[in-house]
Amino acid sequence: MIDPSTNGRCLVGWLVIFKTVYFVFLSAALVLWPTFERDNIVRSSRQDWTSDGRLTFGSHFVAWDTGNYLFLSEEGYRRGRAECAFYPLYPLFIRWVSSVIGGHDVLVGMILANLFSLAAWVLFFKMAAHRYGEPAAVLALLLLLTFPGSLFFQFIYTESLFFLLLMLFCLALEREQMVLALITAFLLPLTRVVGIFCVFPLLWHLFFRSPPSWWTNMANRPGWAGKIVRVLGLRNGESPAPNSSDWGGMNAVCLVLAPFLGWATYFLLMGKWTGNAIEGFEAQKQFGGVQSIHARFDPVQFITQLFNPTDWHEFRGSLLDRCTFVLMIYSFPLIWKLDKSWCVWVLFLGVVPAVGGGFTSYTRFASVVFPLFITLAVFLRKPGMRWLRWLTLTVFVALHLILVWRFVNFRWAG
């Protein structure tokens, strides 16, 4: 019998090797082939310039939103600043760790990002292996690592922290660990705006772990109502979660309230720091409302944007972002077949960002939609799919390399 702890150590070892090779080759490429042109650089207050107008080596790792998180970790929130659009948990982590160890914020931020993503990948692998076996889990992890938007797991972006909290939250739901579920549900809305929507998968879980008798009775009826109930979800006894009494009554109420308390804490902090509780929403307008929770859904405009790309990959009109969304929608029936509860995650992690941001940065946002990669792995593991499996990985790797090279050379990557 295989020792799980041995497997876990091997997995961590391989992931550490992956990250080491990733940064060694990236650093070597930056030294040998510095292709950026100064006129094309979007200058950040966190980027260091030499006296003759050239960027330092470290500046390649603080492009785009990285500079905003570093500003917040060093300077904090200030009213009227565009940086207020970004959520506070990750900058606070950088500030706390940096103040304790006396480190440089860029180095601390990079270390935290890679530690968070490393832990999240291990949990992701274990969840996939538990459900569908190690071969499918290995492929799911490879798809996640090579996915174009996953480059942001290596840099000072919230993807790493958010994905870790997401995996811990899913683990807590599956094993019914109340304290862990409460903590992660509270922290998710402090990390990313879509974190508040974790309440919907939580409600789904609480409902189907112990369905009421009327639901069970309806599911057993032969008519159309019974068919709809059977299609929508599990019947009593089919939930994979243990039926623990600790998750009923007031404990369930506290769980549902945890995301809202996290979000309320965000508003209280913004009010304290800037004098305006909704300063973050006001700052989002400076980015065109990208990933804005108050964006209104206009079906006609959404369809028009979907079928009207203007460039292969830029801030607006990206063909790559739209192709990623199409892949998400195409995979939805497969995800539904595997696990109906995952469709709730896909709806809020995969569809809401497209609606709220007009597809801007969608490939990056899709990197945390964990059901997509597990579903693709299960599908591509089927007999006769070997050619498609290798084609998918090849396309993912090629696009990933292109985007990471664009990112470190100050061109739009997501």
C-alpha positions, 0 to 999 in steps of 0.5 A, a space after each residue: 500500500 502506498 503511503 499518502 504522506 510519501 506521495 504528498 512529499 513527492 508532490 511538493 518536491 515536484 512542484 518546488 522543482 517546477 517553480 525553481 525551473 520556471 524562475 531560472 529559465 525566466 530569469 535567464 531569458 530576461 538577462 539574455 533577451 531583454 526585448 522590451 522597449 521603453 516607449 511601450 512600458 506602462 510605468 508603475 510607482 513600484 518600478 525602479 529605474 536606473 540613472 540612465 533611464 533603464 529598468 532594473 532586473 527586479 522591475 520585471 516582476 512588479 508589472 501591472 497590478 503588482 505595483 498596486 498591491 505593493 503600494 497598498 502594502 507600503 503606503 496603505 489606502 488613501 482616498 481618491 487613489 485608484 489602488 483602493 479598487 484592490 481588496 486588502 487581505 493580500 497587501 496586509 499579508 505582505 505588510 505583516 510578514 515584511 514587518 516581522 522579518 524585515 524583508 523587502 516587500 517585493 521579495 516577501 510578496 513573491 515568496 508569499 505568492 509562491 507559497 500560497 500557490 504551492 499549498 493550493 496546488 497540493 490541496 487541488 491535487 488531493 481533492 481531484 485524486 480523492 474523487 477521480 484517482 491519481 492519473 486524472 489528478 495528475 492531468 488536472 494539475 498539469 492542465 492547471 499549471 500550464 493554463 495561460 492564466 496560471 502565470 499569475 500564481 507565480 507573481 504578486 497577484 491575489 490568484 494564489 491566496 484566493 485559490 488557497 482559501 478556495 481549496 481550504 473552503 472546499 476541503 472544509 465543506 467536504 470534511 465538515 470542518 466547521 472552524 476552517 469553513 468559517 475562517 475561509 468563508 470570512 476571508 474570501 470576500 476580503 481577497 477578491 470581490 467574487 469571494 462574497 459569492 461563496 455563500 451560494 455553493 455553501 447554501 447548496 452544500 447545506 441544503 443537499 447534505 441533509 435535504 428536507 423531507 418535502 424535497 425527498 418526497 418530490 424527488 420520488 414522484 413520477 411526474 414532471 416535478 419529480 424529474 426536475 428535482 432529480 435533475 437539479 440535485 441530490 436526493 437524501 443519502 446521496 450527498 458525499 458529506 457526512 451527516 454531522 449534527 454540528 452543521 445544523 441550526 445556529 452553526 449553519 446560520 453562522 456559516 452562511 453569515 460568515 461571507 457577509 461578515 467578511 464583506 462587512 469587515 471590508 467596508 468597515 476597513 475602507 471607511 476607517 482607512 479612507 473615510 468612505 466605506 465604498 471608496 473601493 467601488 468608486 475606485 473601480 470606475 477608474 478601471 472601467 468597472 472591471 470585475 465590478 460587483 455592481 455591473 449590470 447584465 445587459 444580454 445584448 451588449 454581452 453577446 455583442 462583446 463576446 462576438 466582437 474581439 478587436 485583438 488577439 490579447 489586449 486589455 479590451 477586446 481580447 480573442 484569447 479571453 473570449 476563447 477561454 470563456 467559450 471553453 468554460 461554457 462548452 465544459 459546463 455540461 460535463 461539469 454538471 455531469 461530474 458534480 452539480 455543486 461545482 456548477 454553482 462554483 463555475 457560475 460565480 467564478 467563471 461567468 460573473 467575472 465575464 459579465 462584470 468585466 466585459 471579458 477583461 482579464 478573463 483568462 486570469 480570472 479563469 485560472 481559479 475555476 478549479 472544476 474546469 481543470 478537473 473536468 477537462 482531465 476526466 474527459 481527456 483521460 477517456 480512451 481515444 483522447 490521447 491526441 486531444 490531451 497532448 494538443 490541449 497541453 501543447 496549446 496551454 504551454 505555448 500560450 502560457 509562455 507567450 503571456 508570461 513573456 509579455 507580462 515581464 516585458 510590461 505588455 498586457 497579459 491579463 
